[in-house]
């Protein structure tokens, strides 16, 4: 669902960035961990409601269960 997509996107964005930052700049580990923790949480909080809306919109467009009237 939306949580899986959020984790997938955040992981794919942050992992290469973490590698580049560590290899090129070698910041203090605590600074690196704090920065990336804040970045991951912020990006997750930004993406999660938007991805949930996209999943619900996809389900609604495909007329999946839960959106019709009980006849």
mmCIF file of the N, C-alpha and C atoms, coordinates in Angstrom:
data_MODEL
# 
_entry.id   MODEL 
# 
loop_
_atom_site.group_PDB 
_atom_site.id 
_atom_site.type_symbol 
_atom_site.label_atom_id 
_atom_site.label_alt_id 
_atom_site.label_comp_id 
_atom_site.label_asym_id 
_atom_site.label_entity_id 
_atom_site.label_seq_id 
_atom_site.pdbx_PDB_ins_code 
_atom_site.Cartn_x 
_atom_site.Cartn_y 
_atom_site.Cartn_z 
_atom_site.occupancy 
_atom_site.B_iso_or_equiv 
_atom_site.pdbx_formal_charge 
_atom_site.auth_seq_id 
_atom_site.auth_comp_id 
_atom_site.auth_asym_id 
_atom_site.auth_atom_id 
_atom_site.pdbx_PDB_model_num 
ATOM 1   N N  . UNK A 1 1  ? 0.798   -1.181 0.000   1.00 0.00 ? 1  UNK A N  1 
ATOM 2   C CA . UNK A 1 1  ? 0.000   0.000  0.000   1.00 0.00 ? 1  UNK A CA 1 
ATOM 3   C C  . UNK A 1 1  ? 0.850   1.258  0.000   1.00 0.00 ? 1  UNK A C  1 
ATOM 4   N N  . UNK A 1 2  ? 0.287   2.338  0.461   1.00 0.00 ? 2  UNK A N  1 
ATOM 5   C CA . UNK A 1 2  ? 0.980   3.625  0.461   1.00 0.00 ? 2  UNK A CA 1 
ATOM 6   C C  . UNK A 1 2  ? 2.240   3.646  1.338   1.00 0.00 ? 2  UNK A C  1 
ATOM 7   N N  . UNK A 1 3  ? 2.209   2.938  2.463   1.00 0.00 ? 3  UNK A N  1 
ATOM 8   C CA . UNK A 1 3  ? 3.391   2.925  3.333   1.00 0.00 ? 3  UNK A CA 1 
ATOM 9   C C  . UNK A 1 3  ? 4.559   2.233  2.643   1.00 0.00 ? 3  UNK A C  1 
ATOM 10  N N  . UNK A 1 4  ? 4.272   1.132  1.954   1.00 0.00 ? 4  UNK A N  1 
ATOM 11  C CA . UNK A 1 4  ? 5.321   0.427  1.220   1.00 0.00 ? 4  UNK A CA 1 
ATOM 12  C C  . UNK A 1 4  ? 5.909   1.322  0.136   1.00 0.00 ? 4  UNK A C  1 
ATOM 13  N N  . UNK A 1 5  ? 5.065   2.013  -0.597  1.00 0.00 ? 5  UNK A N  1 
ATOM 14  C CA . UNK A 1 5  ? 5.553   2.910  -1.646  1.00 0.00 ? 5  UNK A CA 1 
ATOM 15  C C  . UNK A 1 5  ? 6.380   4.050  -1.061  1.00 0.00 ? 5  UNK A C  1 
ATOM 16  N N  . UNK A 1 6  ? 5.964   4.569  0.084   1.00 0.00 ? 6  UNK A N  1 
ATOM 17  C CA . UNK A 1 6  ? 6.718   5.642  0.735   1.00 0.00 ? 6  UNK A CA 1 
ATOM 18  C C  . UNK A 1 6  ? 8.107   5.166  1.136   1.00 0.00 ? 6  UNK A C  1 
ATOM 19  N N  . UNK A 1 7  ? 8.182   4.000  1.757   1.00 0.00 ? 7  UNK A N  1 
ATOM 20  C CA . UNK A 1 7  ? 9.474   3.448  2.163   1.00 0.00 ? 7  UNK A CA 1 
ATOM 21  C C  . UNK A 1 7  ? 10.350  3.188  0.949   1.00 0.00 ? 7  UNK A C  1 
ATOM 22  N N  . UNK A 1 8  ? 9.764   2.673  -0.110  1.00 0.00 ? 8  UNK A N  1 
ATOM 23  C CA . UNK A 1 8  ? 10.512  2.386  -1.333  1.00 0.00 ? 8  UNK A CA 1 
ATOM 24  C C  . UNK A 1 8  ? 11.103  3.661  -1.925  1.00 0.00 ? 8  UNK A C  1 
ATOM 25  N N  . UNK A 1 9  ? 10.305  4.698  -2.040  1.00 0.00 ? 9  UNK A N  1 
ATOM 26  C CA . UNK A 1 9  ? 10.772  5.951  -2.645  1.00 0.00 ? 9  UNK A CA 1 
ATOM 27  C C  . UNK A 1 9  ? 11.796  6.645  -1.752  1.00 0.00 ? 9  UNK A C  1 
ATOM 28  N N  . UNK A 1 10 ? 11.512  6.737  -0.462  1.00 0.00 ? 10 UNK A N  1 
ATOM 29  C CA . UNK A 1 10 ? 12.450  7.400  0.453   1.00 0.00 ? 10 UNK A CA 1 
ATOM 30  C C  . UNK A 1 10 ? 13.779  6.643  0.489   1.00 0.00 ? 10 UNK A C  1 
ATOM 31  N N  . UNK A 1 11 ? 13.723  5.343  0.517   1.00 0.00 ? 11 UNK A N  1 
ATOM 32  C CA . UNK A 1 11 ? 14.953  4.549  0.513   1.00 0.00 ? 11 UNK A CA 1 
ATOM 33  C C  . UNK A 1 11 ? 15.766  4.738  -0.749  1.00 0.00 ? 11 UNK A C  1 
ATOM 34  N N  . UNK A 1 12 ? 15.082  4.771  -1.890  1.00 0.00 ? 12 UNK A N  1 
ATOM 35  C CA . UNK A 1 12 ? 15.793  4.944  -3.155  1.00 0.00 ? 12 UNK A CA 1 
ATOM 36  C C  . UNK A 1 12 ? 16.339  6.362  -3.328  1.00 0.00 ? 12 UNK A C  1 
ATOM 37  N N  . UNK A 1 13 ? 15.751  7.332  -2.673  1.00 0.00 ? 13 UNK A N  1 
ATOM 38  C CA . UNK A 1 13 ? 16.279  8.697  -2.738  1.00 0.00 ? 13 UNK A CA 1 
ATOM 39  C C  . UNK A 1 13 ? 17.403  8.928  -1.728  1.00 0.00 ? 13 UNK A C  1 
ATOM 40  N N  . UNK A 1 14 ? 17.253  8.387  -0.537  1.00 0.00 ? 14 UNK A N  1 
ATOM 41  C CA . UNK A 1 14 ? 18.208  8.693  0.524   1.00 0.00 ? 14 UNK A CA 1 
ATOM 42  C C  . UNK A 1 14 ? 19.463  7.817  0.491   1.00 0.00 ? 14 UNK A C  1 
ATOM 43  N N  . UNK A 1 15 ? 19.368  6.581  0.040   1.00 0.00 ? 15 UNK A N  1 
ATOM 44  C CA . UNK A 1 15 ? 20.539  5.696  0.045   1.00 0.00 ? 15 UNK A CA 1 
ATOM 45  C C  . UNK A 1 15 ? 21.677  6.222  -0.834  1.00 0.00 ? 15 UNK A C  1 
ATOM 46  N N  . UNK A 1 16 ? 21.427  6.609  -2.089  1.00 0.00 ? 16 UNK A N  1 
ATOM 47  C CA . UNK A 1 16 ? 22.539  7.161  -2.877  1.00 0.00 ? 16 UNK A CA 1 
ATOM 48  C C  . UNK A 1 16 ? 23.064  8.479  -2.301  1.00 0.00 ? 16 UNK A C  1 
ATOM 49  N N  . UNK A 1 17 ? 22.163  9.284  -1.757  1.00 0.00 ? 17 UNK A N  1 
ATOM 50  C CA . UNK A 1 17 ? 22.584  10.547 -1.158  1.00 0.00 ? 17 UNK A CA 1 
ATOM 51  C C  . UNK A 1 17 ? 23.466  10.301 0.066   1.00 0.00 ? 17 UNK A C  1 
ATOM 52  N N  . UNK A 1 18 ? 23.110  9.312  0.863   1.00 0.00 ? 18 UNK A N  1 
ATOM 53  C CA . UNK A 1 18 ? 23.922  8.943  2.019   1.00 0.00 ? 18 UNK A CA 1 
ATOM 54  C C  . UNK A 1 18 ? 25.309  8.490  1.578   1.00 0.00 ? 18 UNK A C  1 
ATOM 55  N N  . UNK A 1 19 ? 25.367  7.693  0.538   1.00 0.00 ? 19 UNK A N  1 
ATOM 56  C CA . UNK A 1 19 ? 26.654  7.214  0.022   1.00 0.00 ? 19 UNK A CA 1 
ATOM 57  C C  . UNK A 1 19 ? 27.518  8.374  -0.474  1.00 0.00 ? 19 UNK A C  1 
ATOM 58  N N  . UNK A 1 20 ? 26.933  9.270  -1.243  1.00 0.00 ? 20 UNK A N  1 
ATOM 59  C CA . UNK A 1 20 ? 27.682  10.413 -1.779  1.00 0.00 ? 20 UNK A CA 1 
ATOM 60  C C  . UNK A 1 20 ? 28.184  11.307 -0.646  1.00 0.00 ? 20 UNK A C  1 
ATOM 61  N N  . UNK A 1 21 ? 27.329  11.583 0.320   1.00 0.00 ? 21 UNK A N  1 
ATOM 62  C CA . UNK A 1 21 ? 27.734  12.436 1.445   1.00 0.00 ? 21 UNK A CA 1 
ATOM 63  C C  . UNK A 1 21 ? 28.871  11.793 2.238   1.00 0.00 ? 21 UNK A C  1 
ATOM 64  N N  . UNK A 1 22 ? 28.773  10.499 2.481   1.00 0.00 ? 22 UNK A N  1 
ATOM 65  C CA . UNK A 1 22 ? 29.795  9.826  3.280   1.00 0.00 ? 22 UNK A CA 1 
ATOM 66  C C  . UNK A 1 22 ? 31.125  9.756  2.542   1.00 0.00 ? 22 UNK A C  1 
ATOM 67  N N  . UNK A 1 23 ? 31.094  9.435  1.266   1.00 0.00 ? 23 UNK A N  1 
ATOM 68  C CA . UNK A 1 23 ? 32.332  9.288  0.497   1.00 0.00 ? 23 UNK A CA 1 
ATOM 69  C C  . UNK A 1 23 ? 33.004  10.634 0.251   1.00 0.00 ? 23 UNK A C  1 
ATOM 70  N N  . UNK A 1 24 ? 32.240  11.647 -0.102  1.00 0.00 ? 24 UNK A N  1 
ATOM 71  C CA . UNK A 1 24 ? 32.836  12.926 -0.493  1.00 0.00 ? 24 UNK A CA 1 
ATOM 72  C C  . UNK A 1 24 ? 33.148  13.856 0.678   1.00 0.00 ? 24 UNK A C  1 
ATOM 73  N N  . UNK A 1 25 ? 32.326  13.863 1.704   1.00 0.00 ? 25 UNK A N  1 
ATOM 74  C CA . UNK A 1 25 ? 32.479  14.871 2.754   1.00 0.00 ? 25 UNK A CA 1 
ATOM 75  C C  . UNK A 1 25 ? 32.918  14.315 4.104   1.00 0.00 ? 25 UNK A C  1 
ATOM 76  N N  . UNK A 1 26 ? 32.677  13.048 4.385   1.00 0.00 ? 26 UNK A N  1 
ATOM 77  C CA . UNK A 1 26 ? 33.033  12.402 5.650   1.00 0.00 ? 26 UNK A CA 1 
ATOM 78  C C  . UNK A 1 26 ? 32.630  13.225 6.879   1.00 0.00 ? 26 UNK A C  1 
ATOM 79  N N  . UNK A 1 27 ? 31.328  13.546 7.008   1.00 0.00 ? 27 UNK A N  1 
ATOM 80  C CA . UNK A 1 27 ? 30.913  14.304 8.198   1.00 0.00 ? 27 UNK A CA 1 
ATOM 81  C C  . UNK A 1 27 ? 30.962  13.426 9.447   1.00 0.00 ? 27 UNK A C  1 
ATOM 82  N N  . UNK A 1 28 ? 30.854  14.051 10.580  1.00 0.00 ? 28 UNK A N  1 
ATOM 83  C CA . UNK A 1 28 ? 30.792  13.332 11.847  1.00 0.00 ? 28 UNK A CA 1 
ATOM 84  C C  . UNK A 1 28 ? 29.592  12.381 11.810  1.00 0.00 ? 28 UNK A C  1 
ATOM 85  N N  . UNK A 1 29 ? 29.738  11.150 12.291  1.00 0.00 ? 29 UNK A N  1 
ATOM 86  C CA . UNK A 1 29 ? 28.627  10.189 12.215  1.00 0.00 ? 29 UNK A CA 1 
ATOM 87  C C  . UNK A 1 29 ? 27.333  10.674 12.870  1.00 0.00 ? 29 UNK A C  1 
ATOM 88  N N  . UNK A 1 30 ? 27.441  11.375 13.985  1.00 0.00 ? 30 UNK A N  1 
ATOM 89  C CA . UNK A 1 30 ? 26.236  11.873 14.651  1.00 0.00 ? 30 UNK A CA 1 
ATOM 90  C C  . UNK A 1 30 ? 25.532  12.927 13.803  1.00 0.00 ? 30 UNK A C  1 
ATOM 91  N N  . UNK A 1 31 ? 26.300  13.789 13.168  1.00 0.00 ? 31 UNK A N  1 
ATOM 92  C CA . UNK A 1 31 ? 25.725  14.805 12.281  1.00 0.00 ? 31 UNK A CA 1 
ATOM 93  C C  . UNK A 1 31 ? 25.057  14.138 11.087  1.00 0.00 ? 31 UNK A C  1 
ATOM 94  N N  . UNK A 1 32 ? 25.728  13.147 10.514  1.00 0.00 ? 32 UNK A N  1 
ATOM 95  C CA . UNK A 1 32 ? 25.175  12.432 9.361   1.00 0.00 ? 32 UNK A CA 1 
ATOM 96  C C  . UNK A 1 32 ? 23.881  11.706 9.734   1.00 0.00 ? 32 UNK A C  1 
ATOM 97  N N  . UNK A 1 33 ? 23.890  11.005 10.860  1.00 0.00 ? 33 UNK A N  1 
ATOM 98  C CA . UNK A 1 33 ? 22.698  10.272 11.297  1.00 0.00 ? 33 UNK A CA 1 
ATOM 99  C C  . UNK A 1 33 ? 21.546  11.221 11.607  1.00 0.00 ? 33 UNK A C  1 
ATOM 100 N N  . UNK A 1 34 ? 21.839  12.321 12.270  1.00 0.00 ? 34 UNK A N  1 
ATOM 101 C CA . UNK A 1 34 ? 20.794  13.288 12.607  1.00 0.00 ? 34 UNK A CA 1 
ATOM 102 C C  . UNK A 1 34 ? 20.202  13.915 11.354  1.00 0.00 ? 34 UNK A C  1 
ATOM 103 N N  . UNK A 1 35 ? 21.071  14.306 10.437  1.00 0.00 ? 35 UNK A N  1 
ATOM 104 C CA . UNK A 1 35 ? 20.615  14.929 9.195   1.00 0.00 ? 35 UNK A CA 1 
ATOM 105 C C  . UNK A 1 35 ? 19.736  13.984 8.386   1.00 0.00 ? 35 UNK A C  1 
ATOM 106 N N  . UNK A 1 36 ? 20.181  12.750 8.241   1.00 0.00 ? 36 UNK A N  1 
ATOM 107 C CA . UNK A 1 36 ? 19.412  11.819 7.432   1.00 0.00 ? 36 UNK A CA 1 
ATOM 108 C C  . UNK A 1 36 ? 18.157  11.322 8.141   1.00 0.00 ? 36 UNK A C  1 
ATOM 109 N N  . UNK A 1 37 ? 18.166  11.287 9.453   1.00 0.00 ? 37 UNK A N  1 
ATOM 110 C CA . UNK A 1 37 ? 16.939  10.950 10.181  1.00 0.00 ? 37 UNK A CA 1 
ATOM 111 C C  . UNK A 1 37 ? 15.881  12.019 9.961   1.00 0.00 ? 37 UNK A C  1 
ATOM 112 N N  . UNK A 1 38 ? 16.284  13.274 10.095  1.00 0.00 ? 38 UNK A N  1 
ATOM 113 C CA . UNK A 1 38 ? 15.343  14.376 9.864   1.00 0.00 ? 38 UNK A CA 1 
ATOM 114 C C  . UNK A 1 38 ? 14.871  14.377 8.413   1.00 0.00 ? 38 UNK A C  1 
ATOM 115 N N  . UNK A 1 39 ? 15.785  14.125 7.487   1.00 0.00 ? 39 UNK A N  1 
ATOM 116 C CA . UNK A 1 39 ? 15.420  14.080 6.069   1.00 0.00 ? 39 UNK A CA 1 
ATOM 117 C C  . UNK A 1 39 ? 14.447  12.959 5.749   1.00 0.00 ? 39 UNK A C  1 
ATOM 118 N N  . UNK A 1 40 ? 14.709  11.776 6.303   1.00 0.00 ? 40 UNK A N  1 
ATOM 119 C CA . UNK A 1 40 ? 13.817  10.633 6.050   1.00 0.00 ? 40 UNK A CA 1 
ATOM 120 C C  . UNK A 1 40 ? 12.432  10.857 6.645   1.00 0.00 ? 40 UNK A C  1 
ATOM 121 N N  . UNK A 1 41 ? 12.379  11.363 7.855   1.00 0.00 ? 41 UNK A N  1 
ATOM 122 C CA . UNK A 1 41 ? 11.080  11.618 8.493   1.00 0.00 ? 41 UNK A CA 1 
ATOM 123 C C  . UNK A 1 41 ? 10.320  12.699 7.736   1.00 0.00 ? 41 UNK A C  1 
ATOM 124 N N  . UNK A 1 42 ? 11.009  13.766 7.384   1.00 0.00 ? 42 UNK A N  1 
ATOM 125 C CA . UNK A 1 42 ? 10.355  14.848 6.645   1.00 0.00 ? 42 UNK A CA 1 
ATOM 126 C C  . UNK A 1 42 ? 9.841   14.406 5.291   1.00 0.00 ? 42 UNK A C  1 
ATOM 127 N N  . UNK A 1 43 ? 10.668  13.672 4.561   1.00 0.00 ? 43 UNK A N  1 
ATOM 128 C CA . UNK A 1 43 ? 10.253  13.187 3.247   1.00 0.00 ? 43 UNK A CA 1 
ATOM 129 C C  . UNK A 1 43 ? 9.108   12.185 3.364   1.00 0.00 ? 43 UNK A C  1 
ATOM 130 N N  . UNK A 1 44 ? 9.153   11.342 4.382   1.00 0.00 ? 44 UNK A N  1 
ATOM 131 C CA . UNK A 1 44 ? 8.068   10.377 4.593   1.00 0.00 ? 44 UNK A CA 1 
ATOM 132 C C  . UNK A 1 44 ? 6.755   11.081 4.918   1.00 0.00 ? 44 UNK A C  1 
ATOM 133 N N  . UNK A 1 45 ? 6.815   12.081 5.788   1.00 0.00 ? 45 UNK A N  1 
ATOM 134 C CA . UNK A 1 45 ? 5.595   12.815 6.136   1.00 0.00 ? 45 UNK A CA 1 
ATOM 135 C C  . UNK A 1 45 ? 5.053   13.605 4.954   1.00 0.00 ? 45 UNK A C  1 
ATOM 136 N N  . UNK A 1 46 ? 5.923   14.026 4.062   1.00 0.00 ? 46 UNK A N  1 
ATOM 137 C CA . UNK A 1 46 ? 5.472   14.734 2.864   1.00 0.00 ? 46 UNK A CA 1 
ATOM 138 C C  . UNK A 1 46 ? 4.843   13.769 1.854   1.00 0.00 ? 46 UNK A C  1 
ATOM 139 N N  . UNK A 1 47 ? 5.467   12.610 1.652   1.00 0.00 ? 47 UNK A N  1 
ATOM 140 C CA . UNK A 1 47 ? 5.020   11.696 0.602   1.00 0.00 ? 47 UNK A CA 1 
ATOM 141 C C  . UNK A 1 47 ? 3.819   10.835 0.990   1.00 0.00 ? 47 UNK A C  1 
ATOM 142 N N  . UNK A 1 48 ? 3.722   10.441 2.248   1.00 0.00 ? 48 UNK A N  1 
ATOM 143 C CA . UNK A 1 48 ? 2.700   9.466  2.639   1.00 0.00 ? 48 UNK A CA 1 
ATOM 144 C C  . UNK A 1 48 ? 1.271   9.889  2.300   1.00 0.00 ? 48 UNK A C  1 
ATOM 145 N N  . UNK A 1 49 ? 0.807   11.094 2.637   1.00 0.00 ? 49 UNK A N  1 
ATOM 146 C CA . UNK A 1 49 ? -0.578  11.433 2.281   1.00 0.00 ? 49 UNK A CA 1 
ATOM 147 C C  . UNK A 1 49 ? -0.796  11.535 0.775   1.00 0.00 ? 49 UNK A C  1 
ATOM 148 N N  . UNK A 1 50 ? 0.217   11.972 0.043   1.00 0.00 ? 50 UNK A N  1 
ATOM 149 C CA . UNK A 1 50 ? 0.079   12.081 -1.411  1.00 0.00 ? 50 UNK A CA 1 
ATOM 150 C C  . UNK A 1 50 ? 0.013   10.706 -2.067  1.00 0.00 ? 50 UNK A C  1 
ATOM 151 N N  . UNK A 1 51 ? 0.834   9.771  -1.586  1.00 0.00 ? 51 UNK A N  1 
ATOM 152 C CA . UNK A 1 51 ? 0.795   8.420  -2.137  1.00 0.00 ? 51 UNK A CA 1 
ATOM 153 C C  . UNK A 1 51 ? -0.488  7.696  -1.731  1.00 0.00 ? 51 UNK A C  1 
ATOM 154 N N  . UNK A 1 52 ? -0.990  7.968  -0.534  1.00 0.00 ? 52 UNK A N  1 
ATOM 155 C CA . UNK A 1 52 ? -2.263  7.368  -0.131  1.00 0.00 ? 52 UNK A CA 1 
ATOM 156 C C  . UNK A 1 52 ? -3.384  7.874  -1.030  1.00 0.00 ? 52 UNK A C  1 
ATOM 157 N N  . UNK A 1 53 ? -3.372  9.160  -1.318  1.00 0.00 ? 53 UNK A N  1 
ATOM 158 C CA . UNK A 1 53 ? -4.362  9.713  -2.240  1.00 0.00 ? 53 UNK A CA 1 
ATOM 159 C C  . UNK A 1 53 ? -4.253  9.100  -3.622  1.00 0.00 ? 53 UNK A C  1 
ATOM 160 N N  . UNK A 1 54 ? -3.030  8.867  -4.085  1.00 0.00 ? 54 UNK A N  1 
ATOM 161 C CA . UNK A 1 54 ? -2.835  8.257  -5.401  1.00 0.00 ? 54 UNK A CA 1 
ATOM 162 C C  . UNK A 1 54 ? -3.344  6.819  -5.428  1.00 0.00 ? 54 UNK A C  1 
ATOM 163 N N  . UNK A 1 55 ? -3.103  6.072  -4.358  1.00 0.00 ? 55 UNK A N  1 
ATOM 164 C CA . UNK A 1 55 ? -3.576  4.686  -4.299  1.00 0.00 ? 55 UNK A CA 1 
ATOM 165 C C  . UNK A 1 55 ? -5.100  4.645  -4.247  1.00 0.00 ? 55 UNK A C  1 
ATOM 166 N N  . UNK A 1 56 ? -5.709  5.500  -3.441  1.00 0.00 ? 56 UNK A N  1 
ATOM 167 C CA . UNK A 1 56 ? -7.176  5.543  -3.361  1.00 0.00 ? 56 UNK A CA 1 
ATOM 168 C C  . UNK A 1 56 ? -7.765  5.977  -4.699  1.00 0.00 ? 56 UNK A C  1 
ATOM 169 N N  . UNK A 1 57 ? -7.145  6.949  -5.357  1.00 0.00 ? 57 UNK A N  1 
ATOM 170 C CA . UNK A 1 57 ? -7.625  7.394  -6.669  1.00 0.00 ? 57 UNK A CA 1 
ATOM 171 C C  . UNK A 1 57 ? -7.517  6.277  -7.699  1.00 0.00 ? 57 UNK A C  1 
ATOM 172 N N  . UNK A 1 58 ? -6.432  5.511  -7.645  1.00 0.00 ? 58 UNK A N  1 
ATOM 173 C CA . UNK A 1 58 ? -6.271  4.378  -8.562  1.00 0.00 ? 58 UNK A CA 1 
ATOM 174 C C  . UNK A 1 58 ? -7.354  3.332  -8.315  1.00 0.00 ? 58 UNK A C  1 
ATOM 175 N N  . UNK A 1 59 ? -7.611  3.032  -7.043  1.00 0.00 ? 59 UNK A N  1 
ATOM 176 C CA . UNK A 1 59 ? -8.650  2.057  -6.716  1.00 0.00 ? 59 UNK A CA 1 
ATOM 177 C C  . UNK A 1 59 ? -10.022 2.560  -7.160  1.00 0.00 ? 59 UNK A C  1 
ATOM 178 N N  . UNK A 1 60 ? -10.295 3.824  -6.955  1.00 0.00 ? 60 UNK A N  1 
ATOM 179 C CA . UNK A 1 60 ? -11.581 4.387  -7.355  1.00 0.00 ? 60 UNK A CA 1 
ATOM 180 C C  . UNK A 1 60 ? -11.733 4.355  -8.869  1.00 0.00 ? 60 UNK A C  1 
ATOM 181 N N  . UNK A 1 61 ? -10.675 4.694  -9.603  1.00 0.00 ? 61 UNK A N  1 
ATOM 182 C CA . UNK A 1 61 ? -10.739 4.709  -11.065 1.00 0.00 ? 61 UNK A CA 1 
ATOM 183 C C  . UNK A 1 61 ? -10.937 3.308  -11.631 1.00 0.00 ? 61 UNK A C  1 
ATOM 184 N N  . UNK A 1 62 ? -10.405 2.305  -10.959 1.00 0.00 ? 62 UNK A N  1 
ATOM 185 C CA . UNK A 1 62 ? -10.550 0.914  -11.404 1.00 0.00 ? 62 UNK A CA 1 
ATOM 186 C C  . UNK A 1 62 ? -11.814 0.255  -10.863 1.00 0.00 ? 62 UNK A C  1 
ATOM 187 N N  . UNK A 1 63 ? -12.619 1.026  -10.155 1.00 0.00 ? 63 UNK A N  1 
ATOM 188 C CA . UNK A 1 63 ? -13.870 0.550  -9.563  1.00 0.00 ? 63 UNK A CA 1 
ATOM 189 C C  . UNK A 1 63 ? -13.657 -0.678 -8.667  1.00 0.00 ? 63 UNK A C  1 
ATOM 190 N N  . UNK A 1 64 ? -12.646 -0.587 -7.833  1.00 0.00 ? 64 UNK A N  1 
ATOM 191 C CA . UNK A 1 64 ? -12.386 -1.667 -6.882  1.00 0.00 ? 64 UNK A CA 1 
ATOM 192 C C  . UNK A 1 64 ? -13.365 -1.558 -5.724  1.00 0.00 ? 64 UNK A C  1 
ATOM 193 N N  . UNK A 1 65 ? -13.404 -2.565 -4.865  1.00 0.00 ? 65 UNK A N  1 
ATOM 194 C CA . UNK A 1 65 ? -14.408 -2.634 -3.803  1.00 0.00 ? 65 UNK A CA 1 
ATOM 195 C C  . UNK A 1 65 ? -14.298 -1.463 -2.840  1.00 0.00 ? 65 UNK A C  1 
ATOM 196 N N  . UNK A 1 66 ? -15.437 -1.133 -2.226  1.00 0.00 ? 66 UNK A N  1 
ATOM 197 C CA . UNK A 1 66 ? -15.469 -0.111 -1.202  1.00 0.00 ? 66 UNK A CA 1 
ATOM 198 C C  . UNK A 1 66 ? -15.959 1.250  -1.666  1.00 0.00 ? 66 UNK A C  1 
ATOM 199 N N  . UNK A 1 67 ? -16.192 1.426  -2.964  1.00 0.00 ? 67 UNK A N  1 
ATOM 200 C CA . UNK A 1 67 ? -16.607 2.729  -3.461  1.00 0.00 ? 67 UNK A CA 1 
ATOM 201 C C  . UNK A 1 67 ? -18.005 2.720  -4.069  1.00 0.00 ? 67 UNK A C  1 
ATOM 202 N N  . UNK A 1 68 ? -18.568 1.548  -4.286  1.00 0.00 ? 68 UNK A N  1 
ATOM 203 C CA . UNK A 1 68 ? -19.882 1.471  -4.914  1.00 0.00 ? 68 UNK A CA 1 
ATOM 204 C C  . UNK A 1 68 ? -21.001 1.516  -3.889  1.00 0.00 ? 68 UNK A C  1 
ATOM 205 N N  . UNK A 1 69 ? -22.207 1.639  -4.398  1.00 0.00 ? 69 UNK A N  1 
ATOM 206 C CA . UNK A 1 69 ? -23.375 1.613  -3.526  1.00 0.00 ? 69 UNK A CA 1 
ATOM 207 C C  . UNK A 1 69 ? -23.861 0.181  -3.399  1.00 0.00 ? 69 UNK A C  1 
ATOM 208 N N  . UNK A 1 70 ? -24.405 -0.133 -2.258  1.00 0.00 ? 70 UNK A N  1 
ATOM 209 C CA . UNK A 1 70 ? -24.934 -1.476 -2.026  1.00 0.00 ? 70 UNK A CA 1 
ATOM 210 C C  . UNK A 1 70 ? -26.330 -1.568 -2.638  1.00 0.00 ? 70 UNK A C  1 
ATOM 211 N N  . UNK A 1 71 ? -26.446 -2.338 -3.692  1.00 0.00 ? 71 UNK A N  1 
ATOM 212 C CA . UNK A 1 71 ? -27.752 -2.487 -4.373  1.00 0.00 ? 71 UNK A CA 1 
ATOM 213 C C  . UNK A 1 71 ? -28.446 -3.757 -3.981  1.00 0.00 ? 71 UNK A C  1 
# 
